[in-house]
Amino acid sequence: MDIKHENDRFVVMEDSEELGFISYVANGDVLTVDHTEVSPQLEGQGVGKKLVERVVQYAREEGKTIDAQCPFTSAVIEKNPEFQDILAK
């Protein structure tokens, strides 16, 4: 399973098929994460969390913070203290 970054989205690809994504809107130093979606065939396998981890990693690399408007992303960040430093104040 590959995660690719394209057009303000991180996309899960398998055999050239898109099976999930997390999207964001960049605004200055803030990435507003607005949607996370995973194919039903991958639900329960931690793919959504991997997407959140990837956008957190990207925000850190770019010196940005995250405004988690997506309920799934917000829940994952709340459950993982190691991600909370990246939240926009």
Secondary structure, 3 states (H helix, E strand, C coil): CEEEEECCEEEEEECCEEEEEEEEEEECCEEEEEEEEECHHHCCCCHHHHHHHHHHHHHHHHCCEEEECCHHHHHHHHHCHHHHHHECC
